[in-house]
Amino acid sequence: DGDCPIVNWTNDSDKAYQIALNNEEINQFISHNPKIEGFSLRTRDGILSWRIEWSYDAGMDNPKNALIRIDATTGEVLYVKVDE
C-alpha cells in the first residue's frame, strides 16, 4: 500500500515536545491547559517531522487549536499555527 518504515531521525518525541514548549506561541497556548489531539511522526514534502496538535474549548462553541511541526532530524520548527 506504499507505506514504508520511518528511520533515521535524531529527535525523539520527548525532545520534540520540549522544542514545542520552548516555542513562544505554543507556550502561551499551553497556559490554557489544552489537551493533546495528536502527536505523530510523518514525512511531508520529503521531510520527516513531528506533528503535535492541541485544543481546548474557549466556551460558546469556540474551540481553539494549535499545531506545530518540528523537523525530526534537525529540531527546526517548520510550522506553527495557533488560534487567538
For each residue, the residues with C-beta under 8 A, 3 or more apart:
1:
2:
3:
4:
5:
6: 9 41 43 48
7:
8: 48 73
9: 6 12 41 48 72 73
10: 72 73 75
11: 15 16 19 50 70 71 72 73 74 75
12: 9 15 16
13: 16 17 39 41 50
14: 17 18
15: 11 12 18 19 75
16: 11 12 13 19 20 50 52 70 72 75
17: 13 14 20 21 39 52
18: 14 15 21 22
19: 11 15 16 22 23 70 75 77
20: 16 17 23 26 52 68 70
21: 17 18 26 27 30
22: 18 19 27
23: 19 20 26 27 68 77 80
24: 27 28
25: 28 29 66 80 82
26: 20 21 23 29 30 54 66 68 80 82
27: 21 22 23 24 30 31
28: 24 25 31 82
29: 25 26 32 34 54 64 66 82
30: 21 26 27 33 34 54
31: 27 28
32: 29 56 58 64
33: 30 56
34: 29 30 54 55 56 64 66
35: 54 55 56
36: 39 52 53 54
37: 53 54 55 65
38: 51 52 53
39: 13 17 36 50 51 52 53
40: 50 51
41: 6 9 13 48 49 50 51 72
42: 48 49 51
43: 6 46 47 48 49
44: 47 49 69
45:
46: 43
47: 43 44 71 78
48: 6 8 9 41 42 43 71 72 73
49: 41 42 43 44 69 70 71 72 78
50: 11 13 16 39 40 41 69 70 72
51: 38 39 40 41 42 67 68 69
52: 16 17 20 36 38 39 67 68 70
53: 36 37 38 39 65 66 67
54: 26 29 30 34 35 36 37 65 66 67
55: 34 35 37 63 64 65 66
56: 32 33 34 35 63 64
57: 62 63 64
58: 32 62 63 64
59: 62
60:
61:
62: 57 58 59
63: 55 56 57 58 83
64: 29 32 34 55 56 57 58 83
65: 37 53 54 55 81 82 83
66: 25 26 29 34 53 54 55 80 81 82 83
67: 51 52 53 54 79 80 81 82
68: 20 23 26 51 52 77 79 80 81
69: 44 49 50 51 77 78 79 80
70: 11 16 19 20 49 50 52 75 76 77 78
71: 11 47 48 49 74 75 76 77 78
72: 9 10 11 16 41 48 49 50
73: 8 9 10 11 48
74: 11 71
75: 10 11 15 16 19 70 71
76: 70 71
77: 19 23 68 69 70 71 80
78: 47 49 69 70 71
79: 67 68 69
80: 23 25 26 66 67 68 69 77
81: 65 66 67 68
82: 25 26 28 29 65 66 67
83: 63 64 65 66
84:
